[in-house]
């Protein structure tokens, strides 16, 4: 049997593709909780206002 050599394929090095972004494990969830609290407060306020406006 004859052995055929395959051509060597060389890809350019890409450091951004090889190293994905990692989250900071020591990060704080404070801002996330604050945003969720604001969204919750606005949702409750909108429901209350909608309830009172629907009565009229």
Secondary structure, 3 states (H helix, E strand, C coil): CCCCCCCCCCCCCCHHHHCCCCCCCCCCCHHHHHHHHHHHHHHHHHHHHHHHHHHC
